[in-house]
Each structure stands twice: as C-alpha cells, then as structure tokens.
Amino acid sequence: MQLNGIHDLIPFLNHLDRESIYYRLDHLRDDSIMVSFTLVGVRVELDFFSDHVEFSYFQGTEAVETDTGLLERLMREHWGDD
C-alpha cells in the first residue's frame, strides 16, 4: 500500500472500512489529519500531510491488569514529553 499524502486519505479509510477496522480521525496539528486505529497488540497513529504520511506505532500486550500500583507507576513514568 503506497500512501503519499492527504489525497490517499479516503482510499485508506475505505480500506479500513472493508477490513472492519474501527478508526478515529483527529485534527490535532494545523497541517495534518490523524487516523488512529488499534489491532491486536499494536496501536497505530498515521498523520496525513499534503505531500506525505508519517506514522507511529505502539506495541504491547493486551493483558488485563488489576494492579493499580502498576497503573500509577505507568502514569508517573510516561506522563508528559520528558
């Protein structure tokens, strides 16, 4: 799949629809539209710019946790851009 910019946004969304992948659109930057979706074990964020696409992915387990101490530690360690 070749993604070269904002003109590929609609075809990409149609692809996600065909695959029954739930996605979310956000306009967080003044020069792009973000598409976010989650697959098993990975969350993906794509930014569609006028002339290119950038993406980030975040991998991890999908285990259910009950340790609120772990939740507090994760929030403390990963809050902000430090």
Backbone hydrogen bonds in HBPLUS format (Angstrom, degrees):
<---DONOR---> <-ACCEPTOR-->    atom                        ^
c    i                          cat <-CA-CA->   ^        H-A-AA   ^      H-
h    n   atom  resd res      DA  || num        DHA   H-A  angle D-A-AA Bond
n    s   type  num  typ     dist DA aas  dist angle  dist       angle   num
A0008-ASP N   A0005-GLY O   2.87 MM   3  5.71 164.5  1.89 127.3 132.6     1
A0006-ILE N   A0049-PHE O   2.66 MM  43  5.41 128.1  1.92 148.9 160.2     2
A0009-LEU N   A0006-ILE O   3.02 MM   3  5.24 167.3  2.04 113.6 116.8     3
A0012-PHE N   A0008-ASP O   3.05 MM   4  6.12 152.4  2.13 144.8 153.0     4
A0013-LEU N   A0009-LEU O   2.89 MM   4  6.19 158.7  1.93 157.1 163.2     5
A0014-ASN N   A0010-ILE O   2.90 MM   4  6.13 158.4  1.94 155.6 161.8     6
A0015-HIS N   A0011-PRO O   2.97 MM   4  6.22 146.6  2.08 140.6 149.5     7
A0016-LEU N   A0012-PHE O   2.97 MM   4  6.37 157.8  2.02 151.2 156.4     8
A0017-ASP N   A0013-LEU O   2.90 MM   4  6.17 156.8  1.95 149.2 155.9     9
A0018-ARG N   A0014-ASN O   2.90 MM   4  6.16 160.1  1.94 149.0 153.9    10
A0019-GLU N   A0015-HIS O   3.04 MM   4  6.29 146.2  2.16 146.2 155.4    11
A0021-ILE N   A0016-LEU O   2.89 MM   5  5.07 179.3  1.89 150.9 150.9    12
A0020-SER N   A0017-ASP O   2.96 MM   3  4.92 158.8  2.01 105.2 111.3    13
A0024-ARG N   A0036-SER O   2.88 MM  12  5.18 146.0  1.99 146.0 155.6    14
A0036-SER N   A0024-ARG O   2.89 MM  12  5.18 162.0  1.92 150.1 156.2    15
A0026-ASP N   A0034-MET O   2.88 MM   8  5.00 152.2  1.96 141.8 147.9    16
A0034-MET N   A0026-ASP O   2.76 MM   8  5.00 165.4  1.78 158.2 159.3    17
A0033-ILE N   A0048-PHE O   3.14 MM  15  5.27 148.6  2.25 132.3 140.4    18
A0048-PHE N   A0033-ILE O   2.85 MM  15  5.27 173.9  1.86 150.4 150.9    19
A0035-VAL N   A0046-LEU O   2.78 MM  11  5.13 154.0  1.85 147.6 156.7    20
A0046-LEU N   A0035-VAL O   2.82 MM  11  5.13 168.9  1.83 151.4 154.7    21
A0037-PHE N   A0044-VAL O   3.00 MM   7  5.46 155.4  2.06 150.0 156.6    22
A0044-VAL N   A0037-PHE O   2.83 MM   7  5.46 175.3  1.83 173.9 175.6    23
A0039-LEU N   A0042-VAL O   2.81 MM   3  5.32 170.3  1.82 173.8 175.1    24
A0042-VAL N   A0039-LEU O   3.21 MM   3  5.32 172.7  2.22 118.7 120.9    25
A0060-GLY N   A0041-GLY O   3.18 MM  19  5.41 150.5  2.27 137.8 139.0    26
A0043-ARG N   A0058-PHE O   2.93 MM  15  5.14 154.9  2.00 137.3 144.9    27
A0058-PHE N   A0043-ARG O   2.84 MM  15  5.14 153.5  1.91 149.8 158.1    28
A0045-GLU N   A0056-SER O   2.92 MM  11  5.34 162.9  1.95 159.6 161.6    29
A0056-SER N   A0045-GLU O   2.90 MM  11  5.34 151.7  1.98 147.8 157.0    30
A0047-ASP N   A0054-GLU O   2.70 MM   7  5.22 169.8  1.71 163.4 166.8    31
A0054-GLU N   A0047-ASP O   3.03 MM   7  5.22 158.2  2.08 144.3 150.9    32
A0049-PHE N   A0052-HIS O   2.86 MM   3  5.26 160.3  1.90 169.8 175.8    33
A0070-LEU N   A0067-ASP O   3.06 MM   3  5.40 128.3  2.34 104.3 116.1    34
A0071-LEU N   A0067-ASP O   3.33 MM   4  6.78 152.6  2.41 142.1 149.4    35
A0072-GLU N   A0068-THR O   2.91 MM   4  6.19 162.1  1.94 148.6 152.6    36
A0073-ARG N   A0069-GLY O   2.94 MM   4  6.13 158.1  1.98 146.5 152.7    37
A0074-LEU N   A0070-LEU O   2.85 MM   4  6.06 163.5  1.88 154.5 158.7    38
A0075-MET N   A0071-LEU O   2.97 MM   4  6.17 164.1  2.00 152.8 157.0    39
A0076-ARG N   A0072-GLU O   2.92 MM   4  6.10 156.5  1.97 147.2 154.0    40
A0077-GLU N   A0073-ARG O   2.87 MM   4  6.00 164.3  1.89 153.8 158.0    41
A0078-HIS N   A0074-LEU O   2.90 MM   4  5.81 144.7  2.02 146.8 155.4    42
